[in-house]
Amino acid sequence: MELRRGHRVEVTVGAGGRPAAFRRQGRWVRIVEVLDEWEETGRWWLGEEPRAVHRVLAAGGAAYELHHQPSSGWQLHRAFD
């Protein structure tokens, strides 16, 4: 699976602001479970803002890592086969 690091994606959120689905390559990918979530501080000394990280399981069995920053939105950071 080809994935560019930090690829912007459109995300719909559900309860508690957790991602529920995201659009990738023109198709919606439904998230069936949030496997883990945490916050990373970023390189604050370079002015990077914190980001929320969500590792999710999609319908069909693939896992993804989505990052969210208020100023730049959602990014698909990593895909796991």
C-alpha positions as a Markdown table, in Angstrom:
| # | Residue | x | y | z |
|---|---|---|---|---|
| 1 | Met | 0.0 | 0.0 | 0.0 |
| 2 | Glu | 1.5 | 3.3 | -1.0 |
| 3 | Leu | 1.2 | 6.2 | 1.4 |
| 4 | Arg | 2.8 | 9.6 | 1.5 |
| 5 | Arg | 3.7 | 10.6 | 5.0 |
| 6 | Gly | 1.4 | 13.4 | 6.2 |
| 7 | His | -1.1 | 13.1 | 3.4 |
| 8 | Arg | -4.1 | 15.4 | 4.2 |
| 9 | Val | -7.5 | 13.6 | 4.5 |
| 10 | Glu | -11.1 | 14.5 | 5.1 |
| 11 | Val | -12.3 | 13.0 | 8.3 |
| 12 | Thr | -15.8 | 12.7 | 9.9 |
| 13 | Val | -15.8 | 12.5 | 13.7 |
| 14 | Gly | -18.1 | 10.7 | 16.1 |
| 15 | Ala | -18.5 | 10.6 | 19.8 |
| 16 | Gly | -15.8 | 12.5 | 21.8 |
| 17 | Gly | -14.2 | 13.8 | 18.6 |
| 18 | Arg | -12.8 | 10.4 | 17.6 |
| 19 | Pro | -12.5 | 9.7 | 13.9 |
| 20 | Ala | -15.4 | 7.7 | 12.5 |
| 21 | Ala | -14.4 | 7.6 | 8.8 |
| 22 | Phe | -11.9 | 9.2 | 6.4 |
| 23 | Arg | -11.7 | 9.8 | 2.7 |
| 24 | Arg | -8.8 | 8.2 | 0.9 |
| 25 | Gln | -8.3 | 8.1 | -2.9 |
| 26 | Gly | -11.8 | 9.3 | -3.4 |
| 27 | Arg | -13.4 | 6.6 | -1.3 |
| 28 | Trp | -14.7 | 6.7 | 2.3 |
| 29 | Val | -13.0 | 4.3 | 4.7 |
| 30 | Arg | -15.2 | 3.4 | 7.7 |
| 31 | Ile | -13.4 | 3.1 | 11.0 |
| 32 | Val | -14.6 | 0.2 | 13.1 |
| 33 | Glu | -12.4 | 0.7 | 16.2 |
| 34 | Val | -10.0 | 3.2 | 17.7 |
| 35 | Leu | -7.1 | 1.0 | 18.8 |
| 36 | Asp | -5.1 | 3.6 | 20.6 |
| 37 | Glu | -4.9 | 7.4 | 21.0 |
| 38 | Trp | -2.4 | 9.8 | 22.5 |
| 39 | Glu | -1.1 | 13.3 | 22.2 |
| 40 | Glu | 2.4 | 14.2 | 20.9 |
| 41 | Thr | 3.9 | 17.5 | 21.9 |
| 42 | Gly | 5.8 | 18.0 | 18.6 |
| 43 | Arg | 9.1 | 19.9 | 18.4 |
| 44 | Trp | 7.9 | 22.8 | 20.6 |
| 45 | Trp | 11.3 | 24.5 | 20.3 |
| 46 | Leu | 10.6 | 24.9 | 16.5 |
| 47 | Gly | 7.1 | 26.2 | 17.1 |
| 48 | Glu | 5.3 | 22.9 | 16.3 |
| 49 | Glu | 1.9 | 22.6 | 17.9 |
| 50 | Pro | 0.8 | 19.4 | 19.7 |
| 51 | Arg | -1.1 | 16.8 | 17.7 |
| 52 | Ala | -3.6 | 14.2 | 18.6 |
| 53 | Val | -2.7 | 10.7 | 17.2 |
| 54 | His | -5.3 | 8.0 | 16.6 |
| 55 | Arg | -4.4 | 4.5 | 15.6 |
| 56 | Val | -7.6 | 3.0 | 14.0 |
| 57 | Leu | -8.9 | -0.2 | 12.5 |
| 58 | Ala | -10.8 | 0.1 | 9.3 |
| 59 | Ala | -13.5 | -2.1 | 7.9 |
| 60 | Gly | -11.7 | -4.7 | 5.9 |
| 61 | Gly | -8.9 | -5.1 | 8.5 |
| 62 | Ala | -6.3 | -2.4 | 7.6 |
| 63 | Ala | -5.0 | -0.2 | 10.4 |
| 64 | Tyr | -4.1 | 3.4 | 10.0 |
| 65 | Glu | -2.6 | 6.2 | 12.0 |
| 66 | Leu | -4.3 | 9.6 | 11.8 |
| 67 | His | -2.9 | 12.8 | 13.1 |
| 68 | His | -4.9 | 15.9 | 13.9 |
| 69 | Gln | -3.7 | 19.5 | 14.6 |
| 70 | Pro | -6.3 | 22.3 | 14.9 |
| 71 | Ser | -4.3 | 24.6 | 12.6 |
| 72 | Ser | -3.7 | 22.1 | 9.8 |
| 73 | Gly | -6.5 | 19.5 | 10.1 |
| 74 | Trp | -6.3 | 15.8 | 9.7 |
| 75 | Gln | -3.5 | 13.8 | 8.1 |
| 76 | Leu | -3.1 | 10.2 | 7.2 |
| 77 | His | 0.3 | 9.5 | 8.7 |
| 78 | Arg | 0.8 | 5.8 | 8.3 |
| 79 | Ala | -0.9 | 2.7 | 7.0 |
| 80 | Phe | -0.4 | -0.8 | 8.3 |
| 81 | Asp | -1.2 | -3.9 | 6.3 |
